Amino acid sequence: MTPGRKKILAIDDEEDILEILQFNLSAEGFDVDTAISAEDALEMNLRQYDLFILDIMMGKISGFHLADRIRKEFNIQTPIIFLTARDTENDRITGFNLGADDYISKPFSVKELIARTRAVLRRVSHENDKTDTLSDEFIVNEEKKRVESEGAPLDLTKKEYEIFSLLLSNPGKIFPRNELLARIWGNDVIVTDRTVDVTIARIRKKMGDKGHMLKNKSGYGYYFDE
């Protein structure tokens, strides 16, 4: 592997998918290893990778089960993208509850996969380095968990900060309410879609005249529009 290049492990039981991932991600400057099963992946040094791309439907050990072991048994917080033909609402919620960072359905666009890969790695890099995430209007201080606009803090609660930071770091990407619930609230409490609407409304109010930048695409979800 080349020093300084991000290292990706792709795990899928379809060899042609692995070939596509390895060829295209390598062409984009990533070092890519592959595993044909979760069992093979568990024989590898998983701590050396910067990103996992996991299929869900695999042999004896599913991608969900592998992700659960990565998080709980090995205590590895490396970002995970699920790449799978299973795309029901329950599947997506299960994936995010297991700590997934993104979820891409098969058949997939290679360009979209590369863009999402870069977005996940960029977001995690900001979090790990505790550097400021900048936009034209806002500064997000990851270390202090604080958002500033024109030098003044927005005074967001924990959940408000987590939603704002997620939307700001993925401009233009629409997040359905159920995905926000899974990512931000997880299984900690029983909440409803209305909880997301109320939280977004509070964030907009604290944003003042910039509140219009948090938008809702009717029937789809919320997104940040710069």
Backbone hydrogen bonds, N-H to C=O, Kabsch-Sander energy under -0.5 kcal/mol:
donor,donor_aa,acceptor,acceptor_aa,energy
5,R,2,T,-1.7
8,I,31,D,-3.1
9,L,51,L,-2.4
10,A,8,I,-0.5
10,A,33,D,-2.6
11,I,53,I,-3.0
12,D,35,A,-2.0
15,E,13,D,-0.6
18,L,14,E,-1.9
19,E,15,E,-2.3
20,I,16,D,-2.1
21,L,17,I,-2.7
22,Q,18,L,-2.9
23,F,19,E,-2.5
24,N,20,I,-2.3
25,L,21,L,-2.4
26,S,22,Q,-1.7
27,A,23,F,-1.8
28,E,24,N,-0.8
29,G,26,S,-1.7
30,F,25,L,-2.1
31,D,6,K,-2.7
32,V,30,F,-0.6
33,D,8,I,-2.8
35,A,10,A,-2.1
41,A,37,S,-1.9
42,L,38,A,-2.2
43,E,39,E,-0.6
43,E,40,D,-1.1
44,M,41,A,-1.8
46,L,44,M,-1.3
48,Q,45,N,-1.4
49,Y,46,L,-1.2
50,D,7,K,-3.1
51,L,7,K,-1.2
52,F,79,P,-2.4
53,I,9,L,-2.5
54,L,52,F,-0.6
54,L,81,I,-2.4
55,D,11,I,-2.2
58,M,56,I,-1.3
62,S,60,K,-0.6
63,G,56,I,-2.6
66,L,62,S,-2.5
67,A,63,G,-2.7
68,D,64,F,-2.2
69,R,65,H,-2.1
70,I,66,L,-2.7
71,R,67,A,-2.3
72,K,68,D,-2.9
73,E,68,D,-0.5
73,E,69,R,-1.0
74,F,69,R,-2.3
76,I,70,I,-2.9
77,Q,75,N,-0.5
81,I,52,F,-2.8
82,F,102,D,-2.2
83,L,54,L,-3.0
84,T,82,F,-0.5
84,T,104,I,-2.1
87,D,85,A,-0.7
92,R,88,T,-2.2
93,I,89,E,-2.4
94,T,90,N,-2.6
95,G,91,D,-2.5
96,F,92,R,-2.4
97,N,93,I,-2.5
98,L,94,T,-1.4
99,G,96,F,-1.4
100,A,95,G,-2.0
101,D,80,I,-3.3
102,D,80,I,-1.2
104,I,82,F,-3.5
106,K,84,T,-2.2
110,V,108,F,-0.5
113,L,109,S,-2.5
114,I,110,V,-2.5
115,A,111,K,-2.3
116,R,112,E,-2.8
117,T,113,L,-2.5
118,R,114,I,-2.4
119,A,115,A,-2.1
120,V,116,R,-2.6
121,L,117,T,-2.3
122,R,118,R,-2.5
123,R,119,A,-2.4
124,V,120,V,-2.4
125,S,121,L,-2.2
126,H,122,R,-1.9
127,E,123,R,-1.9
128,N,124,V,-2.9
129,D,125,S,-2.4
130,K,126,H,-0.9
131,T,126,H,-1.3
133,T,140,V,-2.6
134,L,132,D,-0.6
135,S,138,F,-2.1
139,I,148,E,-2.3
140,V,133,T,-2.6
141,N,139,I,-0.6
141,N,146,R,-3.2
142,E,131,T,-0.8
142,E,140,V,-0.9
145,K,141,N,-1.2
146,R,141,N,-1.7
148,E,139,I,-2.7
149,S,152,A,-2.8
152,A,149,S,-1.7
154,L,147,V,-2.4
161,Y,157,T,-2.9
162,E,158,K,-2.3
163,I,159,K,-2.4
164,F,160,E,-2.6
165,S,161,Y,-3.0
166,L,162,E,-1.9
167,L,163,I,-2.6
168,L,164,F,-2.8
169,S,165,S,-2.0
170,N,167,L,-1.0
172,G,224,F,-2.2
173,K,170,N,-2.1
175,F,222,Y,-3.2
180,L,176,P,-2.1
181,L,177,R,-2.6
182,A,178,N,-2.1
183,R,179,E,-2.8
184,I,180,L,-2.8
185,W,180,L,-0.6
185,W,181,L,-1.6
186,G,181,L,-1.7
188,D,185,W,-1.6
191,V,189,V,-0.7
195,T,192,T,-1.3
196,V,192,T,-0.8
196,V,193,D,-0.6
197,D,193,D,-1.7
198,V,194,R,-2.5
199,T,195,T,-2.2
200,I,196,V,-2.7
201,A,197,D,-2.2
202,R,198,V,-1.9
203,I,199,T,-2.1
204,R,200,I,-2.8
205,K,201,A,-2.0
206,K,202,R,-1.9
207,M,203,I,-1.6
208,G,204,R,-0.6
208,G,205,K,-1.0
210,K,207,M,-1.6
211,G,208,G,-2.0
213,M,210,K,-2.1
214,L,211,G,-1.5
215,K,213,M,-0.9
215,K,223,Y,-2.9
217,K,221,G,-3.0
218,S,216,N,-0.8
220,Y,217,K,-2.8
221,G,217,K,-1.7
222,Y,175,F,-2.2
223,Y,215,K,-2.4
225,D,213,M,-3.0
225,D,223,Y,-0.5
226,E,224,F,-0.6
